[in-house]
């Protein structure tokens, strides 16, 4: 065996010992967020420093990102009241207020800025119509294969920063 063959075999063997992750190409941020995520936590820090847990200590929610740039999000308190009339068009005042306070849903298109690790959301519909027409930006604070956290500093009314943690569904 000549020296060139020995070097080639040695290099191939060495590459075989490297972890697959080192050989695999790094995924883009967009590729990492695509899929379905379930909510782990939601907390808002108001300008005075107080914490608001609008959806309770064990919120329920789902956040979906498609490869084509569409997204949807639904967040609810786990203990929303049932409508006593059994007619969604006729809740009592208290039922309607509890449902509005304890839920939010919106959907639309998203884009990813890889350099700044941000999501730009364009809302097509929302249960909080005050959000429509306002640029929505989410800062990706951390992401792994199974966990993601991001924050929202563009809260309607300037009511503080919201931090959300998700796990892959």
Backbone bond lengths (Angstrom), bond angles and torsions (degrees), N, CA, C in turn:
res aa  C-N    CA-C-N  psi(-1)  N-CA   C-N-CA  omega(-1)  CA-C   N-CA-C  phi
1 X - - - 1.441 - - 1.532 107.92 -
2 X 1.328 116.42 133.84 1.458 118.63 -179.01 1.526 110.21 -87.10
3 X 1.303 114.78 170.43 1.473 121.46 -175.75 1.528 111.69 -61.42
4 X 1.334 117.14 -37.90 1.469 121.55 -179.72 1.532 110.86 -62.62
5 X 1.298 118.02 -42.59 1.473 122.60 178.86 1.515 110.99 -64.12
6 X 1.311 116.44 -40.85 1.465 120.68 179.71 1.524 109.79 -64.60
7 X 1.332 118.43 -43.08 1.461 121.95 178.40 1.530 111.49 -63.68
8 X 1.326 116.67 -40.84 1.455 121.04 179.79 1.527 110.50 -64.35
9 X 1.323 117.36 -45.06 1.470 121.50 178.41 1.521 109.88 -64.10
10 X 1.317 117.71 -42.29 1.464 121.48 178.94 1.515 112.18 -62.42
11 X 1.333 116.34 -42.62 1.475 120.04 179.38 1.518 110.47 -65.64
12 X 1.318 117.55 -43.56 1.465 121.58 -179.84 1.525 110.91 -63.27
13 X 1.327 116.55 -41.23 1.465 120.76 178.62 1.522 109.78 -64.63
14 X 1.321 116.61 -43.56 1.471 120.69 179.51 1.514 111.93 -61.33
15 X 1.325 117.62 -42.33 1.460 121.04 178.15 1.522 110.90 -64.48
16 X 1.311 116.90 -34.79 1.463 120.80 179.17 1.514 112.42 -66.03
17 X 1.324 117.52 -24.02 1.457 121.40 179.84 1.524 112.74 -85.10
18 X 1.330 118.20 -14.40 1.460 121.13 179.36 1.521 110.05 -69.28
19 X 1.335 117.48 145.14 1.466 119.46 175.86 1.522 109.90 -61.47
20 X 1.317 115.88 146.31 1.464 120.04 179.56 1.520 111.63 -57.17
21 X 1.343 117.11 -37.10 1.463 120.41 -178.57 1.519 111.06 -60.19
22 X 1.326 116.71 -35.16 1.457 119.60 -179.69 1.520 110.80 -69.46
23 X 1.336 116.43 -29.06 1.452 120.02 -179.40 1.526 111.89 -88.31
24 X 1.323 116.73 -24.23 1.462 120.45 -177.58 1.524 109.72 -77.46
25 X 1.310 114.48 150.63 1.453 119.07 178.25 1.520 109.08 -76.76
26 X 1.326 117.75 139.24 1.463 123.63 179.08 1.518 109.50 -63.04
27 X 1.330 117.01 134.62 1.466 120.66 177.53 1.520 109.91 -75.19
28 X 1.327 115.93 148.34 1.461 120.35 174.36 1.526 108.27 -72.49
29 X 1.320 116.54 164.10 1.456 121.36 177.61 1.530 109.94 -60.38
30 X 1.323 117.37 -42.62 1.466 120.30 178.52 1.522 110.69 -59.59
31 X 1.324 117.34 -44.48 1.464 119.96 178.92 1.526 111.56 -62.19
32 X 1.329 116.54 -33.43 1.465 120.64 -179.19 1.523 112.96 -71.78
33 X 1.342 118.07 -33.83 1.470 119.05 -176.34 1.521 113.28 -85.31
34 X 1.322 117.95 -18.31 1.469 120.72 -177.27 1.524 110.04 -58.75
35 X 1.339 114.88 132.88 1.455 120.91 178.63 1.516 111.23 128.75
36 X 1.321 115.02 -165.71 1.463 122.46 -178.38 1.523 110.06 -108.31
37 X 1.320 115.01 138.83 1.462 122.48 -178.62 1.526 108.93 -129.01
38 X 1.328 118.06 142.80 1.463 121.53 174.76 1.525 108.93 -109.63
39 X 1.318 114.50 146.25 1.465 121.21 -174.21 1.529 111.50 -74.67
40 X 1.322 115.24 134.69 1.454 122.58 175.74 1.530 109.71 -104.33
41 X 1.350 115.87 -45.77 1.468 119.01 -179.97 1.524 110.83 -153.77
42 X 1.322 114.16 154.02 1.464 123.67 178.16 1.521 106.47 -142.40
43 X 1.322 117.17 119.59 1.463 120.83 178.10 1.524 109.27 -141.49
44 X 1.317 113.73 137.77 1.463 120.97 177.99 1.521 108.15 -112.80
45 X 1.330 115.78 129.65 1.458 120.76 173.92 1.517 106.86 -102.61
46 X 1.319 115.05 113.21 1.461 120.58 -177.87 1.523 110.13 -74.80
47 X 1.342 116.80 163.20 1.478 120.29 -178.97 1.528 113.55 -55.27
48 X 1.354 117.96 -28.86 1.469 120.12 179.24 1.525 112.64 -84.64
49 X 1.364 117.50 1.66 1.461 121.59 177.36 1.523 114.59 94.52
50 X 1.323 117.79 -10.81 1.465 119.66 179.21 1.525 110.23 -72.03
51 X 1.323 115.39 154.31 1.464 122.03 -178.83 1.529 109.44 -102.57
52 X 1.320 115.26 139.86 1.459 122.63 176.89 1.523 107.71 -121.86
53 X 1.333 115.97 125.57 1.466 122.24 176.44 1.523 106.95 -112.02
54 X 1.326 115.91 70.82 1.460 122.78 -173.50 1.526 113.20 -52.32
55 X 1.321 117.09 -35.82 1.463 121.00 -175.46 1.526 112.23 -103.38
56 X 1.340 116.80 16.41 1.451 121.98 177.44 1.519 113.26 84.57
57 X 1.333 114.47 -177.51 1.468 120.17 -176.92 1.528 112.69 -80.69
58 X 1.324 117.31 -16.53 1.477 121.38 178.49 1.525 109.54 -131.89
59 X 1.334 117.54 65.83 1.463 119.80 -176.20 1.528 111.70 -65.99
60 X 1.303 115.37 155.26 1.464 122.14 176.11 1.523 107.32 -111.90
61 X 1.329 115.98 140.59 1.454 117.71 178.19 1.503 112.60 -175.18
62 X 1.304 114.52 161.65 1.457 122.06 176.52 1.525 108.49 -140.08
63 X 1.331 115.13 144.02 1.454 122.71 -179.81 1.525 105.83 -134.96
64 X 1.330 117.24 122.93 1.460 120.68 -176.97 1.525 110.12 -122.89
65 X 1.332 114.92 132.88 1.463 122.33 177.26 1.521 108.07 -121.16
66 X 1.332 116.97 124.13 1.465 120.97 178.73 1.526 109.63 -92.49
67 X 1.327 117.00 158.42 1.469 119.98 176.32 1.530 112.54 -66.39
68 X 1.340 117.13 -18.67 1.467 120.89 -177.81 1.528 113.24 -91.32
69 X 1.342 117.50 6.53 1.460 120.32 175.14 1.511 115.54 92.90
70 X 1.323 118.06 17.41 1.471 121.66 176.64 1.531 108.95 -104.40
71 X 1.330 115.72 150.05 1.459 119.70 177.88 1.528 109.34 -142.89
72 X 1.321 115.55 160.48 1.463 122.17 170.57 1.517 108.08 -149.03
73 X 1.327 115.18 148.50 1.462 120.71 -179.70 1.525 108.66 -143.13
74 X 1.313 115.17 138.07 1.465 122.41 175.63 1.522 106.80 -136.75
75 X 1.335 116.78 129.50 1.463 121.83 177.09 1.527 107.76 -132.61
76 X 1.331 116.44 132.92 1.467 121.25 179.47 1.523 110.69 -141.34
77 X 1.327 114.41 152.97 1.457 119.98 167.69 1.522 106.93 -71.14
78 X 1.314 118.05 143.45 1.465 118.76 -178.82 1.525 113.72 -71.35
79 X 1.317 117.13 -14.52 1.471 119.68 -175.24 1.536 113.11 -114.85
80 X 1.319 117.21 37.97 1.461 120.00 177.07 1.525 109.74 -60.37
81 X 1.338 117.31 144.48 1.470 119.12 -178.56 1.528 112.10 -72.98
82 X 1.310 114.57 149.91 1.463 119.37 170.29 1.517 107.13 -78.20
83 X 1.313 116.39 152.28 1.457 121.41 178.22 1.527 107.40 -84.84
84 X 1.324 115.76 116.81 1.466 120.95 -172.08 1.527 113.19 -62.05
85 X 1.327 118.03 -31.06 1.466 120.91 179.90 1.534 111.78 -77.33
86 X 1.340 115.95 -12.54 1.462 122.21 -176.11 1.531 112.19 64.65
87 X 1.332 116.21 17.21 1.463 122.51 178.97 1.527 107.63 -123.01
88 X 1.349 118.88 112.16 1.467 120.06 -177.06 1.526 113.80 -61.00
89 X 1.326 116.93 -14.48 1.465 120.29 177.64 1.528 112.29 -88.77
90 X 1.347 117.53 -3.84 1.462 120.54 -176.45 1.529 113.11 -135.02
91 X 1.340 117.46 55.01 1.467 117.46 174.56 1.530 109.35 -74.87
92 X 1.327 116.45 157.03 1.459 118.77 171.05 1.528 107.68 -70.55
93 X 1.309 117.16 166.59 1.465 120.87 178.41 1.523 110.31 -59.08
94 X 1.330 116.93 -44.73 1.470 120.48 -179.90 1.526 111.53 -64.05
95 X 1.330 117.48 -41.79 1.467 120.83 178.54 1.529 110.82 -62.46
96 X 1.332 116.00 -45.64 1.468 120.50 -179.04 1.529 110.86 -62.53
97 X 1.319 117.34 -43.40 1.465 120.39 179.63 1.527 111.26 -64.23
98 X 1.320 117.22 -41.93 1.471 120.64 179.83 1.528 110.84 -64.46
99 X 1.313 117.17 -39.99 1.464 120.90 -179.75 1.524 110.64 -67.46
100 X 1.331 117.07 -42.58 1.471 120.41 179.10 1.527 110.46 -65.85
101 X 1.314 117.52 -42.84 1.468 120.50 179.86 1.524 112.11 -68.30
102 X 1.315 116.77 -31.11 1.458 120.84 -171.85 1.514 115.44 -102.35
103 X 1.334 118.00 16.97 1.466 118.53 179.31 1.522 111.24 -154.47
104 X 1.304 115.08 152.83 1.460 121.79 172.75 1.535 107.54 -152.61
105 X 1.307 115.08 145.23 1.462 121.00 176.83 1.515 107.83 -147.74
106 X 1.320 115.56 140.08 1.463 119.86 173.86 1.521 109.69 -155.30
107 X 1.326 114.93 161.30 1.461 120.92 -177.13 1.516 109.27 -153.45
108 X 1.321 114.94 164.56 1.461 120.13 178.37 1.502 111.12 162.29
109 X 1.332 115.01 -142.22 1.462 122.42 -178.60 1.522 109.29 -115.84
110 X 1.317 115.34 152.90 1.459 119.80 177.51 1.517 110.25 -134.42
111 X 1.318 114.39 156.71 1.460 121.20 170.23 1.522 107.01 -136.67
112 X 1.318 115.32 157.52 1.462 121.59 -176.62 1.517 109.01 -117.71
113 X 1.321 115.74 132.13 1.468 121.05 171.38 1.523 106.01 -102.52
114 X 1.314 115.37 102.82 1.468 121.30 -176.13 1.532 111.49 -61.15
115 X 1.327 117.45 -39.06 1.467 121.53 -175.23 1.525 112.30 -66.13
116 X 1.340 116.52 -41.41 1.467 119.80 -177.43 1.526 112.70 -98.82
117 X 1.330 117.50 -0.23 1.466 124.00 -179.19 1.527 110.83 53.94
118 X 1.332 115.02 50.85 1.456 120.11 179.70 1.527 110.98 -127.14
119 X 1.321 113.70 154.40 1.453 122.53 172.05 1.508 107.90 -108.28
120 X 1.307 117.14 135.21 1.462 122.10 172.14 1.527 105.86 -108.48
121 X 1.322 116.03 122.21 1.455 121.56 -178.42 1.521 109.91 -107.51
122 X 1.296 116.26 131.38 1.467 122.42 172.45 1.525 105.68 -109.89
123 X 1.329 116.85 111.20 1.459 120.88 -176.13 1.516 111.06 -83.34
124 X 1.328 115.15 128.55 1.463 121.48 173.60 1.518 110.88 -95.47
125 X 1.320 116.55 -25.97 1.460 121.56 178.72 1.512 110.06 -159.48
126 X 1.334 115.72 150.51 1.464 121.05 -178.51 1.526 110.02 -161.26
127 X 1.328 115.35 151.80 1.465 119.46 174.02 1.526 111.21 -78.30
128 X 1.326 117.34 -13.95 1.467 122.53 174.30 1.525 106.55 -111.20
129 X 1.328 115.88 85.22 1.463 120.95 -171.71 1.532 113.16 -62.73
130 X 1.326 117.98 -15.76 1.461 121.21 175.39 1.527 111.40 -61.58
131 X 1.341 117.71 -20.00 1.462 121.85 179.71 1.529 112.51 -75.54
132 X 1.310 117.21 -23.87 1.462 120.51 -175.58 1.523 111.14 -61.31
133 X 1.317 115.78 134.74 1.460 120.96 178.32 1.516 114.46 83.06
134 X 1.320 117.62 -5.71 1.468 121.24 178.42 1.523 108.03 -98.67
135 X 1.337 118.30 125.98 1.465 119.03 177.73 1.529 110.47 -57.02
136 X 1.307 115.88 128.01 1.459 121.60 -179.03 1.522 108.82 -108.09
137 X 1.310 116.45 122.77 1.458 121.55 -178.72 1.524 108.60 -126.05
138 X 1.320 116.18 136.18 1.456 122.29 176.55 1.527 108.35 -123.48
139 X 1.321 116.20 128.58 1.456 121.89 177.49 1.524 108.76 -91.40
140 X 1.326 117.14 119.76 1.460 121.06 177.01 1.528 106.95 -75.82
141 X 1.329 116.32 109.65 1.459 121.28 -177.49 1.525 111.72 -83.57
142 X 1.342 116.36 -35.20 1.469 120.63 175.45 1.522 108.58 -160.81
143 X 1.335 115.02 152.89 1.459 120.01 177.71 1.522 108.57 -155.09
144 X 1.323 114.48 139.38 1.457 122.23 173.02 1.526 106.23 -138.44
145 X 1.314 117.14 -173.82 1.463 120.21 -179.08 1.525 112.01 -60.33
146 X 1.343 117.51 -31.89 1.463 120.56 -173.82 1.518 115.81 -122.13
147 X 1.322 118.30 -1.85 1.465 121.15 -178.73 1.522 110.31 -139.50
148 X 1.329 114.62 146.55 1.457 120.58 176.90 1.523 108.30 -147.10
149 X 1.304 116.33 140.71 1.467 119.94 170.99 1.518 107.73 -133.46
150 X 1.324 114.03 140.78 1.455 119.18 175.72 1.514 109.67 -143.69
151 X 1.326 115.33 163.09 1.461 120.78 -177.97 1.514 110.14 -128.20
152 X 1.316 113.46 153.65 1.460 122.43 -178.80 1.517 108.30 -124.18
153 X 1.311 115.96 113.62 1.467 120.79 176.92 1.523 111.56 -101.97
154 X 1.338 117.49 1.06 1.473 121.91 -178.79 1.528 110.02 -104.00
155 X 1.316 115.77 48.25 1.462 121.21 -177.07 1.525 110.20 -73.64
156 X 1.317 115.83 135.17 1.470 121.34 178.10 1.528 109.31 -54.02
157 X 1.316 116.13 132.55 1.464 121.40 177.89 1.519 114.11 80.26
158 X 1.332 117.99 3.92 1.466 120.26 179.91 1.510 112.77 62.67
159 X 1.320 117.09 36.41 1.464 121.88 -172.93 1.520 114.60 -86.07
160 X 1.320 118.05 15.04 1.459 120.47 176.47 1.505 113.09 112.85
161 X 1.313 115.47 178.63 1.464 123.41 -176.76 1.529 109.55 -92.75
162 X 1.336 115.96 136.77 1.467 121.47 177.12 1.523 108.44 -110.05
163 X 1.326 115.66 132.34 1.456 121.93 177.24 1.520 109.05 -118.36
164 X 1.342 115.44 129.72 1.455 121.32 -178.23 1.525 109.56 -123.17
165 X 1.318 116.50 140.38 1.467 122.24 174.61 1.517 107.86 -119.83
166 X 1.331 115.38 137.85 1.465 122.75 -175.87 1.512 110.16 -129.86
167 X 1.331 115.68 154.71 1.464 120.18 169.44 1.528 107.07 -125.80
168 X 1.323 115.04 149.45 1.459 119.89 -178.16 1.522 108.85 -63.67
169 X 1.329 115.33 134.71 1.468 120.84 -178.27 1.514 110.22 -77.59
